Amino acid sequence: MAAPSPGPREVLALSPEAECKAPTSRSGRRGLLWRLRDKQLRLGLFEISPGHELHQLACMMQAGLWAATQVSMDQPPRGFELGTLAGPAFAWLRHSLGLAEEDYQAALGPGGPYLQFLSTSKSKASFFLSHDQRFFLKTQQRREVRTLLAHLPRYVQHLQRHPHSLLARLLGVHSLRVARGKKKYFIIMQSVFYPAGRISERYDIKGCEVSRWVEPASTGSPLVLVLKDRNFQGKTIGLAGPQRSWLLRQLELDTAFLRELNLLDYSLLMALQHLQEDERGPGSSLVFCTVRSVQGLQSPDEPGAQNRRLLPDGPNALHILDGPEQRYFLGLVDLATVYGLRKRLEHLWKTLRYPNRTFSTVSPTLYAHRLCQWVETHTE
């Protein structure tokens, strides 16, 4: 199947006055005790409510995404522009994942406030979650968006060939401009850490040591922190034999693809969740599920080349891998950093700055090899 064309750029004009005139939800009328309980249930995620520094931006994103999915509007608002980039291609991707447009609209629209978490990333990006925590939104620089769109046809083809890939599932790319201000860009993707209710630990793995430590939250703290490579020292990913073999092979396939695109600095997101008694054991929650996967290409000359596996019978199955004791949420994210002149110069500087130490700015070949080696060393 041929990859869909990225398609035209669509623009909607919306007004600042209308940006927060979303349908009033019950959250706006809840009392103090309910709000405190709600925040506690969200385990350290912060509701972007009036007064929050990102509230205006979040409101415009919500209103713009809602308007972008409507067939018609009685009073199209004005004042800011939301652009939809490669709309047909991402609509096809959402459909291929079995994602209903109604669910997508409801989660990203103004039905509930977006959530913010404290990121340990060094980038200046802003990070959001939809109110149900199913979708992840992140602001991007223009060059990153150009890279994503340039690679979009090959990204789709890779998911067709390997429907159980670990690559994060991108669902949309948009631009946002208020009046004559500078454009902001943001992406939408399926959250790797969903459903998050019982997740106990989260990690961002790059396979190196420089700047790969995060001071853990104090015992009893509600903060949700994403830890890094050095925080995982002394720990292992416990998988049964076939699951471990599948993971190592799929990571090899995915990183080889990213290497071909000349990309580096991506991360393997990983979260841990302790399995309950009724979730353990062979076949307890597994079905051969392809409905939520991208349709795979037929490869009669390459039996097994798609590297399919048994998927858990539940939401977000493509990013979930069960071991004997733990459930692991796994996904490759941040797929837009090219090893160009700027990164090559950064590599030279870090070579002098950190002699005999491993850091993230290396050639795509070494980066891919090192990440695969890290996972192989830390799995059993």
N, C-alpha and C positions, 0 to 999 in steps of 0.2 A: 504494500500500500504506500502510495506516495505521501510524503509529509505535506500537510496543508500549508497553503501560502500564508505568510504572516498577515496579509490583509491590510486594508487602509487604516489610517488613524482617524478615530472618531472623537469629536469634541462636544462637550455639553457645557452650556453657560449656566451658572448657578449664582445665587445672591448671598451675600453675607447675612442678610436679614433672615433668609430661609435656612441657613446652614444648621441652626440648632432648633428649628421648628419641626423636629421629628415628632411622630406620633407619641404622645405622652405615655410613658410606661409607668408601671406601678412603682418602679424604683424611685421615681421623683416624689412619691408621696409616702414613702416608708419612713418610719420613725427612727430615732437614733439607735435603739436596741437592735432593730432589724438590720440596719446598716453595719453595725459592729459585727453581728453574727455573719452577715454576708461576706465581709472582708476576711473574717477568720476562716470561712470555708474556702476562700480563694487562696489560702496558704501563702500570703505575702505578696500577691498580685494587687496592684493599686488601681482602683477605679479612676478613670480620667473624667472627673466631674468638674463642674464650674469652679474656676479658681486655679485649676491645674495649668501649668505652663503650656501643655500640649492640647488643652481642651479645644481651642479654636481649630487647630489643624485636624484633630480627630473628628470634630463635627463636620468639617468640610469634606473629609474623606468619606464619612458615612453618608452624608446627603448626596455627594457626587456619585458614589457607587450605587446608591438606591435609584437615583435618577437615570443613571446609565443603563439600568436594566428594565426601565419602564417603556412600554410601547408608545405611550402618549401621556402627556400631562396637561391638565387644564390651564395651569398658570406656570409655564416654565420660568423659574427664577433666574436672576442675573447677578453678576458681580464677581464671580470667579469661574475659571474654566477647569474642567476635568477632562483630560484626554485619555482615551483608551487605545493602547498600542497593541498591534497584532491581535485585535479582538477575535477574529475568526479562528485563528490558530489556538488560542487559549480556550475558546468555547469548545473546540473539538477535544482538547485535552481533558477538560472537565467532564465532557460527555463520556469519553473513553474510560474514565475512572469510575463511572457510574454515579457521578455527583449531580443530583437534581438541581436545576437552576433555581428553583424555589427555595431550597435549603441554603444555597449559596447566598442568595439575596437576603434571606431572613437573618442569617448570621452576621453579614457585613453591613446591613442597613441600620437605620436608626432605632431598631427595636430595643436595644440595650447598649450601655456604654462600653467603649473599648477598654481594655485593661493594659496596664504598663507593668513591666517588671524591670528590676535593676540589672542591667546587662554588665557582664564583666569584659565585654569587647572593648578594644581600644579605638574602634572607629567612632565617628561622630554621628552615626546613624541613630534614628529613633526607632524603637521597637514597640509593636502593639500586638495584642491578641484580640480576636473577636470575643464578644461577651461569653460565648460558650466554650472558648479556648480551642476551638477546632481549627481556626485559620490564623496564620501568622502574617503580619504586615511589617515591612521594613523599608525605611527611606533609603534611596540609592543615589549615587552620583551619576551624572549624565554619561560618563564614559563606561560605567558599569552597565547601565541600561543598554547602551549601544552594543556592548559585548554580548549581553544576554540575547538581544534580538538577532544579532549576526549569527549566533550559534543555534538559534531556535530550531531551524529545520533538522540539524544533526542531532539535537537533543531529543526531538520527537522520534527520529529514526532509531536512536539508541533505546528509547523506552519501548518501541515496537519490537526490537530484536530481543530485549531483555525486560520483559514485563514485570519482573520482581526486583528490578534494580533498586539499589539503595539511594539513588539520587533523589533529592527533595523534589516533590511534585509542584512545579510552578503553575499557578492558576490564573495569573493576570499581571500585567504591567501597566501602570498609569502615570500620568503627569498631572500636576496641580499648580495653577497659577492664580494668585489673587490680584485683581486689577492689573496693573502693569508691572507687578513684581516679578522676581526671578522664579522660574519654574522649579518645582520640587518633583521628584520622581519617587515612586514607591512600587514595591512588588507585593504580591499576595501568594502565599504558598500554604500547602497543607502542613499543619504543625506536626513535627516529629513527635513531640511529647503530648500525645493525645490518645486516650483520655488520661488526664493528669492526676486524678483523685488520689491514687495510692502510690504515686512515684515517690521514692525516698531519696534518691541521689541523681544528679544531672551532671554531665561532663561535656566539655568541648575539647576534642582530641585532634592534635596536629602532628604528633609523632616527633616532637622536639622538646627542648628543655628551657631555652631562654624565654622569659616572661610567661612561663606556663605553670604558674602557681597562683592560687586565689586563697586569701585568708578565709577559712570556713566561718560560717555564722556561728555564734555562740549557741550552746545547748538551749533548746526551747525557743529560739528566735523564729519568728514567722517568715523571715526573709527567704525568698527562693533564689539561691545562688547557683550559677552554672560553674562548676569547678573545672580544672584543667589537668593536663597530663601528669604533672608531678603530684597532684592530689591523689592520683590513682596508684601511686607506688605501693607495692606490696599486695595489690589486689589482682584478681583475675576475672575474666568473663567465663563463667561455667556453662558449657554447652555439651550436649550429647554429640557423639562422633559425626553423624550425618549433618547436624546443624552447623557444627564448626567447619566442616568441609565446604558446605554451601556458602557460609559467610566469607571464608577466605577466597573462594573462587569468585564470588560476586564482587567483592572489594577489588580484586585484581582486574576484573572486566571494567568496572566503573572508573577506576583510577587510570587505566590504560586509555579510556575514552577521554578523560580530562587531560591527560598528557598529550594526546593528539591535538587537542584544542589549545595547547600551550598555556594551560592554567595551573595556578598554584594557590597556596594560602587558603584552600578550602578546609573545612572541618568535618570530622565525623562526630555528630552529636550522639550522645549515648545517655540513656536513663535506666535506672534499675527499679524494679518493683517486685517485692517478695510474693511468690505464688502462694495462694491459699491451698488448703489440702485438696479440695475438689478440683483444682486446676492442674494438679500434678499428674504425672503418669502418661504413658503413650496414648495418644488419640483422645485425651480428655477434652481438648478444645480445638482439635485440628480438623479441617476439611480441606479438600483440594479446591481452592477458591480462585477463580479467575475473573469473576464478574467485576470486581473493583480494580482489576489490572488493565493496563493499556493492552489492546488487542495485539497479540504477538504475531510476527510474520512466520509463515511456514518455511522451515529450513530442512527439507528432506535429505540434503547432502551433509547436514551437520546435526546428527541426532544429539540431543542434550545440550545444544549450543545455547539455548535460551536460559539454561540454569534455573528452571522453575523449582519451586519447593511447595511443601504443604503450608498453608497460611492459617493463622488462628482465626476462629470463627467469631469475629467481632469487628468493631470500628478500627480504622487505621491499620489494617492487617499488614499492609506492605512494609510498614516500619517496625513491626513487632516480631521478635524471635524469642521463643521460649526455651529455657534450659531446664534442668531437673528441679532447681530451687528458685530461680529468678526469671522474671520476664525482662527482656531487654528491648528498649526502644532505640532504633538505630537509623541514621540518615545522614547523607552527605549534603552539606549546605555551603553557601557562599561561593557560587560557581562563576564568578565574574572578574577574577583578578588575573590579568595577562602578564606573562613574563616578558615585558618589554624593556625599553631602555631604563626607565625609572627604577624598575625592580632589579635590573642587572647592576645598576649603580648602588642600590641599597644592599645588594648581596656583597659587593666589594667592601663597602663600609663596615658591614657586620662581620665580615671575615677578619678585619683588623680589630674591630671592637670586642669580638668574642672568640679569641683563638681557642681551638680545641673544644668548642662547645657547639651544640646543634641549635639552629634557629630556623625560622619558617621560610625566610627568603632564599630559596635555593632553586635550582633548575627544576622544571616540571618532572623530568625523569627521576631525579633523586627524591623529589617530594613524594611522588607516587610510591616509589619503592620503600621509602622510609615509613610511610603510613601503613602500608601492607605489612611490613616487618613488625611494626609496633603491635598491630592487632594479632598477628600470629604468635608473638612472644607472650601476649597477655590473655590468650585464650587457652582453655584446657577442656 
